Amino acid sequence: GEPIRRTRASDDHATLYGRRLAIHLMVQPRVARSFMADPLTSESGFLPRFLISEPPSTIGARMHANAGHDRVAIDAFNRRLAEILERPLPMDPETRELEPHTLALTPEARALLIRFSDAMEKTQAPGGKLSNLTGHASKAAEQAARIAGVLTLWRDLDAEALTLADMANGIALAKFYLGEARRLTEAATVSAEIEAAEALRRWLLESWAEPEVMVRDVVQFGPGKLRESQKAWKALKLLEGHGWLIPLEPGTVVRGAARKQAWRIVRAGGDVV
């Protein structure tokens, strides 16, 4: 992006050119799910820039006998990583801005990337399987190219072009991360909806004295996270589906007036108030 310019009263003026940022972030599942359930993180383009995964938990299987490592593979990895880190970075001697060389695509690799990009675009159409995950799907081809570039340079830092095989591997990995983003985002959304419904259930049983409840009751008096009609309605329908609320016939008189939609609350033990 643009150079970063910083001026402080106690400091000289500084201009930083061509700075890059890479993040490796590990968080607890509960924290991650609350973050991923927020549509702003996806719609703003922030979260789709990450390659997300959640491996299965090993709790209960961390036995000493299973703690062996393939030292040959690890040592080979460490040697190659050391070779790369010891290589002088290509940069402008004046500004210290990185000047990496451009990694071209072979015609076959470019054609494969275009096919993958077009396929991803189709999945984002209304009704498509990724229509609710457009942020991640839109960046899938870009991520595939980046991953393929890393694979190419890991093998040969002086490579001039990205091959068909590297692009195929990059696409395979991009698909994996896209699948993980879809799985975890959907799980986070469901988890957030269930959490909201549980908050509503507790409020109905502990704080709401009336035998019936309507959407406007929840919006006006219910938990803070449900002070919007659509959110309140979703939580009420979820509780209805789990037997905590019984829908009343349209026109049923509730608190002195016929109501278009209302529910009767089921208390603990299945008692209907």
PAVODO-457289 format. One record per residue (C-alpha): x, y, z; residue number from 1. Coordinates in steps of 0.25 Angstrom, whole numbers, plus 5000, padded with zeros to 4 digits. Example, Ala and Ser with C-alpha at 12.3 -4.5 7.8 and 13.67 -1.06 7.14 Angstrom:
! residues 2
marpa east: 5049, north: 4982, up: 5031, resi: 1
marpa east: 5055, north: 4996, up: 5029, resi: 2
This chain:
! residues 273
marpa east: 5000, north: 5000, up: 5000, resi: 1
marpa east: 5004, north: 5014, up: 5002, resi: 2
marpa east: 5016, north: 5018, up: 5010, resi: 3
marpa east: 5013, north: 5019, up: 5025, resi: 4
marpa east: 5017, north: 5033, up: 5030, resi: 5
marpa east: 5019, north: 5036, up: 5045, resi: 6
marpa east: 5021, north: 5049, up: 5052, resi: 7
marpa east: 5023, north: 5050, up: 5067, resi: 8
marpa east: 5026, north: 5062, up: 5076, resi: 9
marpa east: 5037, north: 5055, up: 5082, resi: 10
marpa east: 5042, north: 5047, up: 5070, resi: 11
marpa east: 5047, north: 5051, up: 5056, resi: 12
marpa east: 5038, north: 5049, up: 5044, resi: 13
marpa east: 5039, north: 5035, up: 5039, resi: 14
marpa east: 5034, north: 5029, up: 5026, resi: 15
marpa east: 5033, north: 5014, up: 5024, resi: 16
marpa east: 5032, north: 5009, up: 5010, resi: 17
marpa east: 5026, north: 4995, up: 5005, resi: 18
marpa east: 5024, north: 4989, up: 5019, resi: 19
marpa east: 5016, north: 4976, up: 5019, resi: 20
marpa east: 5009, north: 4969, up: 5030, resi: 21
marpa east: 5007, north: 4954, up: 5032, resi: 22
marpa east: 4998, north: 4949, up: 5044, resi: 23
marpa east: 4998, north: 4935, up: 5050, resi: 24
marpa east: 4987, north: 4936, up: 5060, resi: 25
marpa east: 4982, north: 4924, up: 5070, resi: 26
marpa east: 4970, north: 4926, up: 5078, resi: 27
marpa east: 4960, north: 4918, up: 5086, resi: 28
marpa east: 4948, north: 4912, up: 5078, resi: 29
marpa east: 4938, north: 4920, up: 5086, resi: 30
marpa east: 4945, north: 4933, up: 5084, resi: 31
marpa east: 4947, north: 4930, up: 5069, resi: 32
marpa east: 4932, north: 4926, up: 5067, resi: 33
marpa east: 4927, north: 4939, up: 5073, resi: 34
marpa east: 4936, north: 4947, up: 5064, resi: 35
marpa east: 4932, north: 4938, up: 5051, resi: 36
marpa east: 4917, north: 4940, up: 5054, resi: 37
marpa east: 4918, north: 4955, up: 5053, resi: 38
marpa east: 4915, north: 4958, up: 5038, resi: 39
marpa east: 4924, north: 4971, up: 5039, resi: 40
marpa east: 4936, north: 4963, up: 5039, resi: 41
marpa east: 4933, north: 4956, up: 5026, resi: 42
marpa east: 4926, north: 4967, up: 5019, resi: 43
marpa east: 4938, north: 4977, up: 5022, resi: 44
marpa east: 4947, north: 4967, up: 5015, resi: 45
marpa east: 4956, north: 4966, up: 5028, resi: 46
marpa east: 4953, north: 4951, up: 5031, resi: 47
marpa east: 4954, north: 4946, up: 5017, resi: 48
marpa east: 4968, north: 4950, up: 5017, resi: 49
marpa east: 4971, north: 4939, up: 5027, resi: 50
marpa east: 4973, north: 4924, up: 5024, resi: 51
marpa east: 4965, north: 4918, up: 5035, resi: 52
marpa east: 4965, north: 4904, up: 5040, resi: 53
marpa east: 4960, north: 4897, up: 5053, resi: 54
marpa east: 4967, north: 4883, up: 5054, resi: 55
marpa east: 4960, north: 4872, up: 5062, resi: 56
marpa east: 4963, north: 4873, up: 5077, resi: 57
marpa east: 4973, north: 4863, up: 5082, resi: 58
marpa east: 4968, north: 4864, up: 5097, resi: 59
marpa east: 4967, north: 4850, up: 5102, resi: 60
marpa east: 4977, north: 4844, up: 5092, resi: 61
marpa east: 4990, north: 4851, up: 5096, resi: 62
marpa east: 4997, north: 4838, up: 5100, resi: 63
marpa east: 5012, north: 4838, up: 5102, resi: 64
marpa east: 5013, north: 4826, up: 5092, resi: 65
marpa east: 5007, north: 4835, up: 5082, resi: 66
marpa east: 5016, north: 4847, up: 5083, resi: 67
marpa east: 5027, north: 4842, up: 5073, resi: 68
marpa east: 5031, north: 4851, up: 5062, resi: 69
marpa east: 5037, north: 4849, up: 5048, resi: 70
marpa east: 5051, north: 4855, up: 5051, resi: 71
marpa east: 5055, north: 4853, up: 5037, resi: 72
marpa east: 5044, north: 4861, up: 5031, resi: 73
marpa east: 5045, north: 4872, up: 5042, resi: 74
marpa east: 5060, north: 4873, up: 5040, resi: 75
marpa east: 5059, north: 4875, up: 5025, resi: 76
marpa east: 5048, north: 4885, up: 5028, resi: 77
marpa east: 5057, north: 4893, up: 5037, resi: 78
marpa east: 5069, north: 4892, up: 5028, resi: 79
marpa east: 5061, north: 4898, up: 5016, resi: 80
marpa east: 5055, north: 4909, up: 5025, resi: 81
marpa east: 5068, north: 4913, up: 5030, resi: 82
marpa east: 5073, north: 4914, up: 5016, resi: 83
marpa east: 5062, north: 4923, up: 5012, resi: 84
marpa east: 5064, north: 4932, up: 5025, resi: 85
marpa east: 5079, north: 4933, up: 5022, resi: 86
marpa east: 5076, north: 4938, up: 5008, resi: 87
marpa east: 5078, north: 4954, up: 5007, resi: 88
marpa east: 5064, north: 4961, up: 5005, resi: 89
marpa east: 5063, north: 4968, up: 4992, resi: 90
marpa east: 5061, north: 4983, up: 4996, resi: 91
marpa east: 5064, north: 4997, up: 4992, resi: 92
marpa east: 5077, north: 5001, up: 4999, resi: 93
marpa east: 5071, north: 5015, up: 5001, resi: 94
marpa east: 5057, north: 5013, up: 5006, resi: 95
marpa east: 5058, north: 4998, up: 5010, resi: 96
marpa east: 5046, north: 4995, up: 5003, resi: 97
marpa east: 5044, north: 4981, up: 4998, resi: 98
marpa east: 5046, north: 4978, up: 4983, resi: 99
marpa east: 5042, north: 4964, up: 4981, resi: 100
marpa east: 5043, north: 4959, up: 4967, resi: 101
marpa east: 5030, north: 4956, up: 4959, resi: 102
marpa east: 5026, north: 4941, up: 4959, resi: 103
marpa east: 5019, north: 4939, up: 4945, resi: 104
marpa east: 5009, north: 4928, up: 4942, resi: 105
marpa east: 5011, north: 4918, up: 4931, resi: 106
marpa east: 5000, north: 4918, up: 4921, resi: 107
marpa east: 4995, north: 4905, up: 4927, resi: 108
marpa east: 4995, north: 4910, up: 4941, resi: 109
marpa east: 4988, north: 4923, up: 4937, resi: 110
marpa east: 4977, north: 4915, up: 4930, resi: 111
marpa east: 4975, north: 4906, up: 4942, resi: 112
marpa east: 4974, north: 4918, up: 4951, resi: 113
marpa east: 4964, north: 4925, up: 4942, resi: 114
marpa east: 4955, north: 4912, up: 4942, resi: 115
marpa east: 4956, north: 4912, up: 4957, resi: 116
marpa east: 4952, north: 4927, up: 4958, resi: 117
marpa east: 4940, north: 4925, up: 4949, resi: 118
marpa east: 4935, north: 4913, up: 4957, resi: 119
marpa east: 4936, north: 4921, up: 4970, resi: 120
marpa east: 4929, north: 4932, up: 4963, resi: 121
marpa east: 4917, north: 4923, up: 4960, resi: 122
marpa east: 4916, north: 4918, up: 4974, resi: 123
marpa east: 4913, north: 4932, up: 4979, resi: 124
marpa east: 4901, north: 4934, up: 4970, resi: 125
marpa east: 4887, north: 4935, up: 4978, resi: 126
marpa east: 4884, north: 4921, up: 4982, resi: 127
marpa east: 4898, north: 4916, up: 4980, resi: 128
marpa east: 4905, north: 4908, up: 4990, resi: 129
marpa east: 4914, north: 4919, up: 4995, resi: 130
marpa east: 4904, north: 4931, up: 4993, resi: 131
marpa east: 4905, north: 4933, up: 5008, resi: 132
marpa east: 4920, north: 4933, up: 5008, resi: 133
marpa east: 4923, north: 4942, up: 4997, resi: 134
marpa east: 4935, north: 4949, up: 5004, resi: 135
marpa east: 4943, north: 4936, up: 5005, resi: 136
marpa east: 4939, north: 4931, up: 4992, resi: 137
marpa east: 4942, north: 4944, up: 4985, resi: 138
marpa east: 4957, north: 4943, up: 4990, resi: 139
marpa east: 4958, north: 4928, up: 4987, resi: 140
marpa east: 4965, north: 4929, up: 4974, resi: 141
marpa east: 4974, north: 4940, up: 4980, resi: 142
marpa east: 4978, north: 4931, up: 4991, resi: 143
marpa east: 4980, north: 4919, up: 4982, resi: 144
marpa east: 4990, north: 4928, up: 4974, resi: 145
marpa east: 4997, north: 4932, up: 4987, resi: 146
marpa east: 4999, north: 4918, up: 4992, resi: 147
marpa east: 5004, north: 4913, up: 4979, resi: 148
marpa east: 5014, north: 4924, up: 4979, resi: 149
marpa east: 5019, north: 4920, up: 4993, resi: 150
marpa east: 5020, north: 4906, up: 4989, resi: 151
marpa east: 5028, north: 4910, up: 4977, resi: 152
marpa east: 5038, north: 4918, up: 4984, resi: 153
marpa east: 5039, north: 4908, up: 4995, resi: 154
marpa east: 5045, north: 4899, up: 4985, resi: 155
marpa east: 5053, north: 4909, up: 4977, resi: 156
marpa east: 5055, north: 4924, up: 4982, resi: 157
marpa east: 5060, north: 4927, up: 4968, resi: 158
marpa east: 5048, north: 4921, up: 4960, resi: 159
marpa east: 5043, north: 4930, up: 4949, resi: 160
marpa east: 5029, north: 4924, up: 4947, resi: 161
marpa east: 5018, north: 4917, up: 4955, resi: 162
marpa east: 5015, north: 4903, up: 4949, resi: 163
marpa east: 5003, north: 4895, up: 4946, resi: 164
marpa east: 5006, north: 4886, up: 4957, resi: 165
marpa east: 5008, north: 4897, up: 4967, resi: 166
marpa east: 4995, north: 4904, up: 4963, resi: 167
marpa east: 4987, north: 4891, up: 4965, resi: 168
marpa east: 4993, north: 4889, up: 4979, resi: 169
marpa east: 4990, north: 4903, up: 4982, resi: 170
marpa east: 4976, north: 4902, up: 4978, resi: 171
marpa east: 4974, north: 4889, up: 4986, resi: 172
marpa east: 4979, north: 4896, up: 4998, resi: 173
marpa east: 4970, north: 4908, up: 4995, resi: 174
marpa east: 4958, north: 4899, up: 4994, resi: 175
marpa east: 4962, north: 4893, up: 5008, resi: 176
marpa east: 4962, north: 4906, up: 5015, resi: 177
marpa east: 4949, north: 4911, up: 5008, resi: 178
marpa east: 4942, north: 4898, up: 5013, resi: 179
marpa east: 4948, north: 4901, up: 5027, resi: 180
marpa east: 4943, north: 4915, up: 5026, resi: 181
marpa east: 4929, north: 4911, up: 5021, resi: 182
marpa east: 4928, north: 4900, up: 5032, resi: 183
marpa east: 4933, north: 4909, up: 5044, resi: 184
marpa east: 4924, north: 4921, up: 5039, resi: 185
marpa east: 4912, north: 4913, up: 5038, resi: 186
marpa east: 4915, north: 4906, up: 5052, resi: 187
marpa east: 4918, north: 4920, up: 5058, resi: 188
marpa east: 4904, north: 4926, up: 5053, resi: 189
marpa east: 4896, north: 4914, up: 5058, resi: 190
marpa east: 4904, north: 4915, up: 5071, resi: 191
marpa east: 4901, north: 4930, up: 5072, resi: 192
marpa east: 4886, north: 4927, up: 5069, resi: 193
marpa east: 4885, north: 4916, up: 5080, resi: 194
marpa east: 4892, north: 4925, up: 5090, resi: 195
marpa east: 4882, north: 4936, up: 5087, resi: 196
marpa east: 4870, north: 4927, up: 5088, resi: 197
marpa east: 4876, north: 4922, up: 5102, resi: 198
marpa east: 4877, north: 4936, up: 5107, resi: 199
marpa east: 4862, north: 4938, up: 5103, resi: 200
marpa east: 4858, north: 4925, up: 5109, resi: 201
marpa east: 4864, north: 4929, up: 5122, resi: 202
marpa east: 4858, north: 4943, up: 5122, resi: 203
marpa east: 4844, north: 4937, up: 5119, resi: 204
marpa east: 4845, north: 4927, up: 5131, resi: 205
marpa east: 4852, north: 4937, up: 5141, resi: 206
marpa east: 4848, north: 4951, up: 5137, resi: 207
marpa east: 4835, north: 4951, up: 5129, resi: 208
marpa east: 4822, north: 4949, up: 5137, resi: 209
marpa east: 4812, north: 4948, up: 5126, resi: 210
marpa east: 4807, north: 4935, up: 5121, resi: 211
marpa east: 4808, north: 4939, up: 5107, resi: 212
marpa east: 4819, north: 4946, up: 5099, resi: 213
marpa east: 4820, north: 4954, up: 5086, resi: 214
marpa east: 4831, north: 4959, up: 5077, resi: 215
marpa east: 4829, north: 4973, up: 5082, resi: 216
marpa east: 4830, north: 4969, up: 5097, resi: 217
marpa east: 4844, north: 4963, up: 5094, resi: 218
marpa east: 4848, north: 4976, up: 5086, resi: 219
marpa east: 4844, north: 4985, up: 5097, resi: 220
marpa east: 4847, north: 4977, up: 5110, resi: 221
marpa east: 4856, north: 4965, up: 5106, resi: 222
marpa east: 4871, north: 4963, up: 5106, resi: 223
marpa east: 4879, north: 4974, up: 5099, resi: 224
marpa east: 4884, north: 4965, up: 5088, resi: 225
marpa east: 4869, north: 4963, up: 5083, resi: 226
marpa east: 4864, north: 4977, up: 5083, resi: 227
marpa east: 4862, north: 4976, up: 5068, resi: 228
marpa east: 4849, north: 4970, up: 5062, resi: 229
marpa east: 4856, north: 4960, up: 5053, resi: 230
marpa east: 4866, north: 4955, up: 5063, resi: 231
marpa east: 4854, north: 4954, up: 5074, resi: 232
marpa east: 4845, north: 4946, up: 5064, resi: 233
marpa east: 4857, north: 4936, up: 5060, resi: 234
marpa east: 4859, north: 4933, up: 5075, resi: 235
marpa east: 4844, north: 4931, up: 5078, resi: 236
marpa east: 4843, north: 4922, up: 5066, resi: 237
marpa east: 4855, north: 4914, up: 5071, resi: 238
marpa east: 4849, north: 4913, up: 5085, resi: 239
marpa east: 4836, north: 4908, up: 5078, resi: 240
marpa east: 4843, north: 4898, up: 5070, resi: 241
marpa east: 4849, north: 4892, up: 5083, resi: 242
marpa east: 4836, north: 4892, up: 5091, resi: 243
marpa east: 4838, north: 4904, up: 5100, resi: 244
marpa east: 4827, north: 4912, up: 5093, resi: 245
marpa east: 4813, north: 4908, up: 5087, resi: 246
marpa east: 4809, north: 4917, up: 5076, resi: 247
marpa east: 4795, north: 4923, up: 5078, resi: 248
marpa east: 4784, north: 4923, up: 5067, resi: 249
marpa east: 4784, north: 4937, up: 5059, resi: 250
marpa east: 4774, north: 4946, up: 5066, resi: 251
marpa east: 4775, north: 4940, up: 5080, resi: 252
marpa east: 4772, north: 4950, up: 5090, resi: 253
marpa east: 4785, north: 4954, up: 5098, resi: 254
marpa east: 4785, north: 4964, up: 5109, resi: 255
marpa east: 4771, north: 4970, up: 5104, resi: 256
marpa east: 4774, north: 4970, up: 5089, resi: 257
marpa east: 4774, north: 4960, up: 5077, resi: 258
marpa east: 4788, north: 4957, up: 5073, resi: 259
marpa east: 4793, north: 4953, up: 5059, resi: 260
marpa east: 4805, north: 4945, up: 5065, resi: 261
marpa east: 4807, north: 4941, up: 5080, resi: 262
marpa east: 4813, north: 4929, up: 5088, resi: 263
marpa east: 4809, north: 4923, up: 5101, resi: 264
marpa east: 4821, north: 4920, up: 5110, resi: 265
marpa east: 4824, north: 4906, up: 5114, resi: 266
marpa east: 4830, north: 4905, up: 5128, resi: 267
marpa east: 4839, north: 4895, up: 5134, resi: 268
marpa east: 4833, north: 4881, up: 5134, resi: 269
marpa east: 4825, north: 4884, up: 5122, resi: 270
marpa east: 4815, north: 4892, up: 5129, resi: 271
marpa east: 4807, north: 4902, up: 5121, resi: 272
marpa east: 4804, north: 4915, up: 5128, resi: 273
